[in-house]
Amino acid sequence: MTRSLAVVGAGAAGAGAAYALRDSDVDVTIFEKSRGVCGRAATRRKEGCRYDHGANYIKDAGGRTTDLLHTLGDEGLVDIDEPVWTFDADGTVSEGDDPGDVRKWTWTEGMTQLAKRLLARSDATVDQPTRIASFERGDGWWLTDTDGETYGPFDGLLLTPPAPQTASLLAEAKWNDDRLTTLIEAVGAVPYRTVRTLVLHYPFELDVPYYALVDTSKEHDVGWVSREECKPGHVPDGESLLIAQMGPEWSTEHYDDPLDEAASVAAEKVADLLDDERLADPDWVDDQGWRYALPDDGAVESVVTSAEDAKLYFAGDWVAGEARVRAALWNGIETGERIDDGL
């Protein structure tokens, strides 16, 4: 008999769960609020460039992620060769500890390929753009979107948005169960960092020996800056495109500043960090705000899994307790495997 699962969110965790259920008799429907997939592993196009303005790559230190990516298809899969260096609160740049056996994977078509390839190998239906506003328990799980349309019943429900958004969904839930209050408190307590990304383009090439710089002190206004031209197929020859992900404090303070104003300030800080005054004057800019970008901790595992006997599941980097794409991916896959056993 076919079982049914509703998944909220088509990020790495949701797509990973769908992939894990690809050979099962579980009918998966994913509800995604945006027109794209892969959540914060996002890719955008502009002015002949393609760029990953959220997660920049998927890192693999153990081998299983690399094996999975090859299984999903080698076409367009690339490893970023240039290293990641570090800088401190004073902006002093140092060669980073970037072991050669740790791969930094992306695709010529961008990071969204991760979810696209996972979903292409599943039988999941992706309903988008559909923003789920609430859910309730009746003869199964029922979901209602922001337009008032209702979907269901589903045998199981998997929630994968960032913890604060998941906590909001739980707060709106119509589910008469003593565990609901504890779940709301535990999920809502996961701390998050806000990140505003500024995309800075230049009509010239940079001559530096690294792909990216990362702030190890977590005190600089710039948290990360990387070069999209190091990724094949992303930036035309003779151009540079920098992804400047600003630090949480700066990002929170300037989250709603107009793009031109925020980009001008960010470009000056990047120019100072890279010791190149030309970088203070990009010829075009773009941005993206991630109010719930990176979890600083995970939810209590025993609480998050406490409702699985009611067929309510959670997945994501905040469940895994590690702010990495690979953590969200594998947490989604492992949760999907449990769903197949328990649904």
DRENDRENTOR-482595 format. One record per atom (N, C-alpha, C, O, CB): x, y, z. Coordinates in pm, whole numbers, plus 50000, padded with zeros to 5 digits. Atoms other than C-alpha are relative to their C-alpha. Glycine has a CB too. Example, Ala and Ser with C-alpha at 12.3 -4.5 7.8 and 13.67 -1.06 7.14 Angstrom:
// DRENDRENTOR-482595
500894988150000 512304955050780 500905012050000 501945011850066 499015000350125 499184988149994 513674989450714 499235010950073 499745022050090 500415004649858 
END
This chain:
// DRENDRENTOR-482595
500844988150000 500005000050000 500885012450000 501855013250075 499045000050122 499234987750010 501325034449907 499795008750124 498665010850168 499625007749874 500044990749889 502165057550196 500295014049946 500865015449838 501014996150111 499814986350049 502255095550168 500745008450103 500555006950224 498655006349966 499204991249915 504635121750304 499965014149944 500205016149825 501464994950012 499884985950035 504415159650297 501325005250056 501655002850172 498785008350054 498744993949959 507735178050311 499895015049980 499525019649872 501204994249920 499974985550013 507955215250382 501445004349979 502285002950069 499385007050127 498664995250033 511035229450209 500744990949905 500874978949930 500795001650125 499255007550101 513025218649903 501485003550006 502155004149903 499455002849860 498584998049983 516435226350048 500754986949997 500214976749955 500275007350131 499195012150004 519255201350085 499394988950085 499464977250048 501415003050048 500595010349913 517465183450372 498754993949938 498594981749936 499665006050136 501225005250061 514105180750199 500284991749876 499684981149857 499085011449965 499635007550120 515665169749870 500724987150037 500534976849972 500895008649909 499335012149955 517875145250059 499034989450049 499224977650022 500975003350110 501025009549953 514855129450227 499264993749883 499024981649882 499005006950094 500685005250118 513085126149892 500884989849928 500404979549881 499625011449905 499065009150064 516195109849746 500084986850075 500114976150014 501405006449990 499935012249919 516375085050036 498784991249979 498854979049996 500145003450146 501265007450017 512765074849962 499734996549854 498614992449820 498855008250055 500225001550145 513275071349585 499574985949959 498854984349860 501255003649927 500355013950036 512915033349582 498944994250093 498694982150092 501244991250003 501005004749904 510225031349850 498605001549940 498445006149827 500105007850133 501394998050043 506435030849825 499415012650063 498195013850074 499144987750037 500454987549940 506255065249990 499845010549890 500785013449816 501005004950109 500324989550097 504585091749774 500345013550065 499675017750160 498484999449955 499484987949937 506485124149851 499515012549925 499655013549803 501554999750003 500364986850054 505065159149797 500755010550079 500635011350201 498455002450005 499214989449936 507385188449869 499355013549972 499035016749858 501484999849949 500564986650013 505985223149933 501135010150022 501725010850130 498815002350104 498894990549997 508515250449854 499475014149976 498745016649881 501074996349894 500554986550006 507825287349913 500575008449886 499925017849840 500245007150130 499374992250106 510235300249646 499864993049866 499334981949857 501495002450032 500065005950133 510515293949273 501204991149970 501214983949870 499915010949895 498835008450018 513885277049312 500064989150105 499164987850188 501275008450006 499805010549901 515205247549510 501415001350057 502255008450002 499774985849938 498715001149930 518145240849743 500205010750107 501305012150160 501135000849901 499954991249885 517335268149996 501155009849997 501315017449901 500084992050124 498894990549990 520415287350109 501194996249912 502135004049899 500445001150143 499025003550104 522545268249857 499445005149868 498974997449785 500284984349995 500744993250107 521295293349602 500935004849889 502105007949914 499235011950057 499254995650117 522455302949253 499185010449926 497955009349917 500364988149906 500684989350071 521625334149055 500805003549874 502005001049867 499825012550091 499324995350122 522425348048709 499795015049983 498725020350012 499474992549875 500104985850031 523165384048612 501195004249915 502325000249942 499925008550130 498944994050081 525155402248344 501004989849949 502214992249949 500735010650080 499125010250054 526535370248196 500744991850103 501574983450067 500985006249911 499355007449892 527655356848535 499004990650068 497804993350073 500625009750102 500785009049914 526405327748741 500734999550134 501954998250138 499854985549937 499314999449871 527075329049115 499184993850111 497954994650115 500345014450035 500575006249880 526425310349438 500115010250113 501195012550167 500754986550038 499964989049903 525435337749683 499624995550141 499645003550234 499065011049956 500245005649867 524485314949973 501174990750035 502304995350052 498634992350006 498915009749981 526465283050039 500844999849873 500314999149762 499444985650032 499124998750115 529495284849813 500424986949938 500764986349820 501225007550039 499625013350048 530285247849782 499584989950105 499154993550215 501554999049972 500265010549903 529715214549950 501324992950026 501964987849934 498904989949949 498685004949961 532745202450140 499934985350040 498944980950098 500575008450115 500005014249967 533735166250183 501364996050056 502384997149989 499664991449876 498765004449938 536325153450424 500054984850019 501114979350048 500185006850135 500045014249970 535215117350455 499794990849882 500034978749893 498964997550096 500155008350119 534415105150106 498584996649961 498314995149842 500734987650020 501355004550037 530725096150126 499255010549919 498455007149832 499204996550124 500654989650078 529585129949995 500504999849857 499715001049763 500235013950064 499435000850135 531965127549699 499404988149925 499054989449807 501534998750008 500595011850064 530655092549625 498575002849955 498184999049845 500024987950095 501384996850035 527075105249631 499945009749882 499135007849792 499275005950120 500034990250108 527825134949405 500364993549867 499784996949764 500965011550030 499675007150124 529455112149149 498824991249955 498564989849836 501274991350018 501195007950033 526395089649167 498945008649934 498235003949845 499434993350126 501004990950057 524225119849086 500385004849861 499545010549790 499815011850092 499584996250135 526275126148771 501225008950000 501275018750074 498885007049928 498754992650005 529735139148685 499955012349910 500795021149921 501104990949954 500064988850093 528645163348413 499835013250075 498885015050151 498854998149900 500074986949936 529335198848529 500485000450143 500515011250203 498635004949995 499525000549862 530665187348868 501465004550004 502304999149931 499844985750060 498634994849995 533815206848961 500465001450144 499685004050235 500095013649928 499354998249871 536225208149252 500815012949994 501625014749903 500914987750036 499284987349998 537545242749343 501434997350048 501654993150161 499295010550091 498615003349969 541325239249334 500655010050095 501425006150182 500804999349874 499334989749921 542355272349491 499634998750147 498514994750179 499635014049948 500235001949857 542675272349872 499175011150064 498975021850005 501324998850072 500634989949915 540755290850142 501035004550102 501604996450175 498714994350071 499104994349900 542935314250348 499175006750110 497955007150102 500985010349934 500704994449884 542075331450675 500435014550024 501455019149972 500284991550125 499614986849951 542095366150828 499435001850140 498534994650182 499515011449904 500414998049862 541655379651178 499245013250016 498935019849917 501214999750094 500804988049973 539815408551343 500675012749948 499985022449917 499765001350149 499274988350051 542535432851230 500134999849848 500665009249789 501375000750062 499905001050145 542275420950868 501324994449952 501634995649833 499795013349939 498745006150039 545635403150869 499744986549934 499164977549996 500944998450122 500265012050079 545545376250599 501134990050018 502304993650017 499825003449850 499015010649984 547285342750651 499604988149914 498424986149883 500134995850149 500305012350072 547585310650455 499174991050091 499524988950207 501314992849954 500905008249919 544775288250573 500404985550003 501254981049926 498615001349949 499825014449991 544725252150674 498934993549913 497824990649960 499914995050149 500975005250097 543015238150364 500574987349940 501144987749831 499695010649887 499375012450045 544075201550328 499614996549856 498464998349815 499624988650093 500255003250140 544395189949970 499034988649978 498454987449871 501274996749933 500915011350018 542315158650033 498565003550034 497684994950026 500464988450084 501364995649972 539245179250134 499475007149877 499985017749839 499945009350126 500514994650126 537195186049823 498965010850026 498215010450123 499404988849915 500974989149994 535175217549765 499184999349871 499585004749768 500715014350017 500765003150120 532455207049522 498935010649969 498255015650058 499354986550015 501134992550051 530115228249313 499754995249857 500274984949815 500265015550006 500315003850138 528765227248959 500155012349910 500025023649955 498564994149990 499934988950094 529255248148647 498685007649997 498665019549968 500374995149860 501314993550000 525525255348674 499585004450139 498445008950158 498964990649944 500284994649868 525705264049043 499534989850103 499214978450070 498995010549989 500315008749887 524905249549385 498584994649998 498314984350060 500225007450127 501375005450006 521195245449307 499974986249935 498994978949950 499095009649924 499945013250062 522285214849109 499914988950103 499454977950071 501284998549920 500075010549897 522555195849438 498564995350017 498284983450003 500565005150135 501405003949981 518805196449505 499374995549869 498584986049868 499205011650060 500595003950129 517915194749135 500344985749964 499484978349915 500495009449890 499595013650035 519895162749087 499424989750096 499054978750055 501524999050000 500645009149905 518605146849407 498534997749963 498044986449961 500125005650144 501435000950031 515015154749311 499754993149867 498734986349851 499385013849999 500185006450131 515495143148952 500084984850010 499564977849924 501065005149902 499885014449981 516335108549085 498974994650098 498994982850133 501394996550049 501125004349915 513295107449311 498705001149921 498685006349810 499935008450131 501324998650063 509605105149229 499205011050069 497985011650054 499234986750007 500714989849924 508775135049448 499355010449909 499875013949804 500965006950096 500674988750064 506295161549338 500395012650077 500275013050200 498444998149997 499644987449936 507505197149407 498955010449966 498805014249850 501425004849957 501074990250016 504645221749458 500555013750036 500825016450153 498754996450088 499394987049975 505985257249418 499495010749903 499095007449792 501514998849991 499714995249865 505795285149497 498784998650090 497735004450062 500475014749997 501085002249903 503625274049790 500565001750140 501414993950184 499374985949982 499524997449863 504185288450137 499004994150099 497854998650107 500185015450024 500865006349900 502765266250410 499925009150124 500945013550176 500534985850037 500224991049887 501235286850691 499684992650129 499974997550238 498885009749969 500405007549880 499915260050928 499764985549963 499694981949845 498735006250065 500365014050023 499195223350970 499184995150118 499195001150225 501284991249980 500805005849893 496875201651174 499954985049987 500224979349881 498595005850001 500105014549996 496355165851275 498534996150004 497795000350093 500754994250122 501365005450003 493115148351180 500114985549961 500724977550032 499085007949902 499815013550053 492815116850974 501285000049916 501264997149796 498764995549915 498734997650066 496475122450891 500395014550019 499765021850095 499934996449849 499524986349990 498395154850851 499445008349885 499485004249770 501545000450000 500554990750098 496755184250672 500795013050005 501155017650114 498495002650027 499244987650009 498585215450553 499165010849934 498365007949845 501324997849923 500714988650060 497215249950470 501035010549960 501925013950039 498955006050099 499044990050045 499085275750263 499495014150029 498405015950082 500284998449850 500354986249969 499025313650288 498825005249920 498275015749953 501205008849977 501194996350077 496255315250027 498754992950049 497664994749994 500214996949854 501145007149943 494015292950238 499724986649939 498754980049977 498805008349989 500225013150062 494335262150018 500534989050092 501574990550155 500694999249861 499675011049909 494445229150206 500474987849921 499974984949813 498794996450088 499445011950063 496455198050121 500004988650100 500304990550218 501455002849947 499975011749912 496145162950261 498874990549971 498124992649875 499955004250144 499145003249886 495735139850427 501294993049957 501344986549852 499254991350099 498735006850019 499325127650447 500274991150121 499934994550234 501165010349978 499665009049890 500545098250652 501095005850089 501095003750211 500444986549947 498904994149924 503665117250756 500265014249958 499875018549849 501264991749984 499664986050026 504955152850776 501455002350041 501844999150153 499045009750075 498604996649973 508585164250752 500195015049984 499895020549878 500974992249905 499764985750001 509505200150840 501505002749990 502274997850073 499405006750127 498574997550021 512855213250707 500405014849997 501585017549979 500414993749873 499564986149999 512785251750722 500955002850115 501064994750207 498805009450008 499184996149885 515265269950950 499194999450130 497985001350129 500585014049980 500675002349872 514465264551317 499005011050038 497905007650082 501024998850108 500994989849962 512785298651380 498714999149918 497625001149971 500605014049985 501205001450084 510425293251084 499254987150033 498024986850027 500395000249852 500655012549958 509765257451192 499265002150132 498144997150150 501034988650014 500674997149872 508965269851544 498725007949978 497735005650047 500945007750093 501214992350031 506475294651394 498904991049946 497734992549980 500325011149898 500995009550051 504775266551204 499434991650114 498224989150120 500644990849894 500475007949886 504585245951521 499045008250086 498065002950138 501184995150084 500854991449918 503065275751705 498605001549940 497645004150012 500645013750016 501294998850067 500265276851445 499304986549984 498184985849933 500185006449863 500555013550022 499665239251451 498764997250083 498655001550198 501064989750031 501185005049930 496335224251546 500244985150025 499864976549946 498665002549918 499615013749965 497605193151717 499914998750151 500715004450224 501444996449948 500265001549858 496275183052055 500914989350058 500514977850077 498514996550025 499015009449949 499405167052192 500905007450098 501325018750073 500844993649883 499214993649895 501385174352508 501425003349954 502085011850014 500064991050121 498634997750047 504655173252309 500165013049923 501285017749903 500454988549914 499924988350088 503795203852101 500705011850069 501575018150009 498595004149956 499394988749928 504745229752365 501514998150015 502285007449996 499355001750137 498575002949984 508085212852431 500735001449868 501855006549864 500214985950057 499394998650132 508805211152059 500185014749961 501245018649912 499154992849894 499914985750032 508045248152011 501155006450075 501925014150018 498685007250033 498954994149918 510375257352296 501394995449955 502315003549944 499794996450148 498695005550036 513225234352187 500445004849862 501605008549844 499964984950002 499654995750135 513105243451818 500235015149998 501165019949934 498894996149900 499874985549997 512635280451888 501245004850073 501635016450057 498815006150063 498824995949924 515675280852117 501304999049921 502355003349969 500114991650124 498775001550080 518155272651836 500485013949957 499755021149890 499754990949876 499484986650035 520375303751795 500475000649854 501024990949802 501165004050093 499644998350141 520975317451444 500805012649978 500645022550050 498765000349914 499284988250047 523365341451274 499325005449874 498904997849787 501494996749972 500504993350118 522095366751022 501175003549909 502225008049955 499205012850039 498964996750097 524125371450703 499385007749884 498375003649827 500714987149948 500364993050123 523755397450430 501154998349901 502295001849931 499705015250026 499015002050104 525575388250111 499985011749903 498925015849856 499754986749926 499854989950104 526885415449879 500824994149888 501914988949910 500665013050056 499345005250119 527845405249527 500635011849926 499935021349890 499004992249908 499254988650054 530545427849377 500724995949872 501554986849874 501035005350105 499425003650129 531535426649009 500995010649952 500815022649975 498904998149895 498964991250051 534645441348842 500404995849859 500434983849829 501244999950094 499635003150138 535725443648476 501494997049984 502095000449882 499625011449909 498595003750006 539215430648554 500214987650086 499374984350170 500935011950047 499685012149924 540865399448695 500855003450121 501665012750118 500724989949911 499174998749880 542355396549041 501154989949994 500984978749947 499154997950128 498855008849996 545805381749087 500354997150146 501225003550205 501225006349925 499775004149861 545675364949429 500094984750003 499544978149915 498875005250095 499755014550000 546685329449531 498934991650069 499164979750094 501304997450065 501025007249926 543445319549705 498645001349932 498405010549853 499935005150144 501404999350045 539805312149625 499195008950092 498365016750046 499374985949994 500824992749903 538415327249945 500795003350125 501844997450152 498754991950037 499494996449868 539185343750276 498874998450101 497745002250073 500585014550001 501005001749896 537365334950598 500515006150131 501685004650167 499644985150019 499674993649873 537315354150926 499954989750112 498884985150151 499025011750031 499955010049892 538475330251197 499705006150136 499384998950231 501354993350003 500264993449872 538035356351472 498525002150025 498095003450140 500725013350005 501434997049996 534335361751392 499735013950058 498685016450117 499254989350082 500144986449948 534885398251485 500105010649890 499815022349915 501075002650105 499854990650110 535535414351146 498635002849938 497734994449946 500994994649894 501284996950066 532715431850956 499774991249878 498624988949839 499975014749960 500115009550111 533455408750662 500194986050057 501204983250122 501065003149886 499875013649949 532825372450745 500684990749902 501374981249941 498664994550036 499505009050106 533795356850412 500005007949870 499095015849845 499124986949988 500004994450135 534815368150065 500644989849907 501734984749935 500775013849994 499525010350092 535245344549770 499915004749856 499205014249826 499224987150018 499854996250140 536015346249399 499264989949911 499704978649894 501505000749961 500795009050085 533355331449169 500734996349872 500404986249810 498675006449966 499275003150122 535805332548877 500854987350015 501354982149916 500895011649960 499285012649979 537535302349037 499144987949965 499634976649964 500474999050145 500915010950035 534485281648940 499765000149849 499245010049796 498655001450078 500215000350145 534395270848575 498555002649962 497624997450024 500444986549944 501334997250049 531425284648385 499235010750074 498075013150044 499234987750002 500724990149918 530565311748638 500235014449958 499305022449958 500414998450143 499654986150029 532375343448529 500815000649871 501764992949856 500805006450119 499224998850124 533615353948182 501455003550026 501785009950126 499385010549910 498584996949989 537365356348129 500205015250007 499505022949940 500784994049882 499674985949989 538865389648227 499155007750100 499295019850112 499875006349868 500864993449901 536275396848498 500194993550137 500734982450148 498514999149956 499995005349863 536045392048874 498645002150064 497995012450042 501115006650085 501264998949928 532995385649089 500234995050143 500524983350165 498864991949930 499775003549861 533325386349467 498694998150075 497755006050060 500845010750068 501135002749911 530835371349710 500435003850141 501214996750204 499544984849993 499644995149867 531135391250032 498854997250096 497815003650090 500345015249997 501005003149899 529185375650316 500435007150128 501435003750191 499854984550022 499634991349889 529185401250592 499774993150134 498944984050145 499225013249994 500125005949867 529575392850960 498625001950059 497905011150020 501045006050091 501354999549942 526465386751172 499625013450061 498505018050042 499864989650103 500324987249936 526695419251369 499755010849894 498765018149902 501145004350094 500164990350108 527175440651057 498734997049921 497975006149888 501224999949907 501175003950080 524515421050869 498705003550070 497755008250005 500044985149971 501204996749924 521945425751144 499755015050001 498635019649982 500114994950144 500124985449993 522655462951172 499625006049865 498905016049860 501305006050049 500204994250133 522555468850795 499094991549911 499134992649789 501355001949932 500795009650076 520055442250692 499045006849903 498855002149791 499214991050094 501014993250083 517505466850553 500535012549930 499755020149873 498835003850086 499434988550071 519905493050415 499794998449850 499834987149800 501505001550033 500115000850146 519375501550045 501234993249940 502344994649993 499825013949939 498925007850061 521495479649814 501225008649970 502335005050008 499514993449873 498854991850038 523675507749678 500805004550121 502035004750118 499535012249921 499334995449878 524435520550027 500774988750066 501934990450103 498995005950099 499355011449935 525225486250173 501174994949917 502224991549971 498994988850023 498935004850087 527285475849871 501205009350002 502345004749997 499504998449857 498904990349997 529335507849883 500864998150125 502094998250118 499465014449995 499265002149875 530265502050247 500744986749998 501914985950035 499045000650121 499385013250005 530925465050195 501204999849906 502224993749938 498984989549957 498914999850097 533095471649889 501245006850058 502365002450033 499565007149871 498864993349937 535275495750086 500704990750100 501924990550109 499545012850070 499425009249903 535765469850358 500744988649931 501794984349977 498924994450092 499345010650076 536615442950101 501295005349937 502314998449937 499064994549890 498814994050059 539055466549926 501115001350103 502284998850073 499675013749941 499014998749893 540805473050258 500554986350038 501764984950059 499385006850122 499585013449961 540905435950343 500964994149896 501974988149932 498794990950019 499175005550108 542365426150004 501125009449957 501895006149867 499144996649881 498964990150028 544595457049997 500045003549850 501095003449787 501374994850046 500124996850142 543325466949652 498925010849988 497735007849992 499644987249913 500954988949999 541715501549626 499024999549883 497975005949889 500745013049999 500925001250113 540135492549290 498694993350040 497654995849979 500664992149887 501165007849960 537705469749472 498945008550070 497825003850094 500424988750091 500984991149937 535985499449638 498975005049901 497995011349940 500715011850065 500894994550102 534285507149306 499544989249902 499994989149787 500715011349923 500525010350092 532425476849159 499145006449892 498545017049912 499184989450078 500814994150107 530705482448826 498554995450004 497695001849944 500604996649865 501395003349966 527575463448933 499984991550126 500974985050161 499304992649884 500125006949871 526305448249255 498664992650008 497744995149930 500125010150117 501235007249971 523655424549387 500074996350148 501114997950212 499834987249908 499975003949859 522645411949729 498934989750031 498034987149951 499825012350090 501015009149946 520685386749932 500154999950150 501264998350202 500144985549940 499985000949854 519755387350298 499554986350046 498574980849995 499125010850061 500375012949940 519655355350500 499815002650150 500765001750228 501124988949974 500244996849859 517995364250830 500294987950089 500794989350200 498545004750021 499685012349926 518295327950942 501004992149916 500654982249852 498704991550030 498995005750089 521545319050772 500664987650058 500704977149993 501055010349971 499165010649945 523565297251007 499634997250145 499695006250229 501485003849988 500265003449859 522555278651324 501314998750076 502274993050026 499184987050010 498815001049916 525075281651605 499984987750089 500954984950160 500145012550084 500145011949916 523815250251775 498874991749942 498194996149849 499745003750151 501095008450045 521385221751726 498934998950107 499165002050223 500514986249963 501085002549904 518065213651888 500284987150077 501074978750033 498634999049927 499835012149918 517885187252160 499454988149923 498264987649891 499295001550139 500385011250087 517825154651966 498824992150054 497924988449978 501184990749982 501085008249943 515555136052207 498645006949985 497625000249973 500284997150147 501264992750018 512935163652175 499594999849853 498434997549822 500145014650050 500304999250144 513185166751795 499474986749948 498624986549858 501265004049922 500465013150047 512675129351750 498834994650080 498354983650053 501144990250006 501025005249909 510015126252019 498634997949935 497834990149986 499845009350116 501325001150064 507065129851779 500004990749879 499034990449804 499525013749958 499955008550118 508205104551520 498984988750004 498594983549899 501384994349985 501065010149994 505695079251651 498665005649952 497754998049918 499864994650142 501194993650056 503055104751544 500215003749853 499395010549791 499645012650080 499644997850141 504765106051201 500295014849971 500015019749862 498864995149908 499564986350017 506045141551254 501525000150013 502074996050115 499335009650104 498555000750009 509685145751154 500605013949975 499915023049927 500444990249890 499284987650022 512295173451139 501364996749940 501964986549972 500165008150132 498675002150059 515475176950931 500595013549961 499865023049934 499934990649878 499304987950039 518085203050850 501315001250072 501634993050158 499145012350027 498734998249931 521455216250955 499815003150147 500664999650229 500805011249934 500264996949858 519885228851279 499644987450079 499794987250201 498875010350012 500245012849934 518815193151357 501334992750018 501594986650122 499004991349918 498695006349993 522285180151279 500945007350096 501875001450149 500634999449862 499154992249910 523815208351486 501285004749936 502275007350005 500324992050120 498814995550072 526285218651215 499565008349881 498765003649799 500884987949955 500434990850105 525905248350980 500744997349869 501565005449825 500225014650044 499365004050124 527005230250665 498984993649907 498044987049952 501174990350028 500905006250097 525275219650344 500024984950014 498974978450011 500385004049856 499915014649990 526575184450384 499264994850123 498694983950120 501474995550004 500715004149879 525115183050737 498504999549974 497834990050015 500315009550117 501425000050034 521665192850609 499664988649906 498644981949923 499605013349936 500225010850098 521975168450318 499914986450068 498944979150048 501124999849897 499985013449940 522905138250526 498964998450110 498444987450131 501384997050056 501095000849903 520465146750803 498684997249929 497854989549979 499915013050081 501205002750079 517745147350536 499954985749952 498904979249959 499925009349882 499955013850048 518865114150390 499734990250114 498944980850099 501374997049936 500195009249887 519065097350731 498585000850055 498024990650096 501005003350112 501404998849956 515665111250830 499084993149902 498124986549944 499605014850015 500795007150100 514215098550503 500044985050020 499044978150002 500485003549862 499885014449975 515535064050583 499184995850120 498564985150119 501474996050020 500845003149884 513855065050925 498535000849965 497724992850014 500325009650114 501404998850043 510625076650764 499574987549927 498464982549949 499805012449910 500355012250074 510705046750531 499774988350095 498904979950071 501124996549900 500165010949902 511085023750832 498795002150090 498174992450134 501254998750084 501004997449896 508545041251055 498645004849953 497705005350031 500525009850092 501284994350047 505795055350833 498924989249985 497804992249946 500215007249865 
END
